[in-house]
């Protein structure tokens, strides 16, 4: 496990706009704001992360802002990203272009298209398609495109009672 106690320690290992590590990293600074691609074979543990692209086994962070994220699993407060490809995502709120994940558990989600096995969330706003292979359980789900579709293939779509009180 590599530990970084300052922004400067981390930036010292950025070469040609890319930070690479073959081991897990622990970023003990609260905020990491770096214009680089982060490629980590192991896990990332950090406060806030701002980066171009992140590619890691697992990510645990307070908040993440990135262009694209590819990870085994993500656990974060809030995520703002371009595309997210991950195993499991547990987050507060997610704002992203497209999300492809195994399981998503989040507060509110605003995204382009969403493709997952299971989704448990507060309110979902998506552009064209939101689907799950198993189940979707939400307070509300709304497509922003005129012909938008949301559905489940093998399970059920459950809108919680909280949405019916509006």
Secondary structure by P-SEA (a helix, b strand, c coil): cccccccccccccccccbbbbcbbbbbccccccccbbbbbcbbbbcccccccccccccccccccccccccccccccccccccccccccccccccccccccccccccccccccccccccccccbbbbccbbbbccccccccccccccbbbbbbccbbbbbccccccc
